Amino acid sequence: MNSYFAKLNPSERRFVVGVTTVLFLVVNIFFVWPHFSDWEMYQTRLARAQTKLTTYQTAINQVPRMEAEVKKMQSEGSEVPPEDQATDFLRTIQAHMAQTGVGFVGNSRQIGSTNLFFMEQRQTIQVQATDQQLVNFLYTLGSGNSLIRVRDLSVRPDPNHYTLNASITLMASYQKKTPAKSQPGKAASPIKK
């Protein structure tokens, strides 16, 4: 290349240098300069990725503590056999009514339902109480580790306007027993005839 460039006269050399410079500028204008802002974009993406990594790493570090907490919560739940749940539910309601002085007027039939984790019992009761007794009854139902909650509440004064008549639909959730996991590799033996 030097031998070719050396053979050129000075005006041709200037022309070749000028064309090379213009070509260099054109290439930079069309292919390099548009990507100057990419550096800032990549820096932003890197910062976002590092923030996400920190968040995920924090969550991963909390897994052992969360597992211990889940085990603790599972062991705290009172385990009531399915056949005793209806009786336990009604007994708990009556104990809270006696504790707060709420008068029992009547109840409807209990309804049971189930989902993936809980067996639920629903009971509608009619009570008569003063406003303070009713508030205390509802408060004590929700306190502690009880899984009883109010689903529906209807309150009206009695004819003499001394007490309140309330119809309360209560719901209790009982934890399902997790089925025993079968050991892998052990198949049930076939029944011989």
ABEGO torsion letter per residue (X at the ends): XAAAAAABBAAAAAAAAAAAAAAAAAAAAAAAAAAAAAAAAAAAAAAAAAAAAAAAAAAAAAAAAAAAAAAAAAAABBBBBAAAAAAAAAAAAAAAAAAAGBBBABBBBBBBBBBAABBBBBBBBBBBBBAAAAAAAAAAAABEABABBBABBBBBBBAAGABBBBBBBBBBBBBBBBBBBBBBGBBBBBBBX
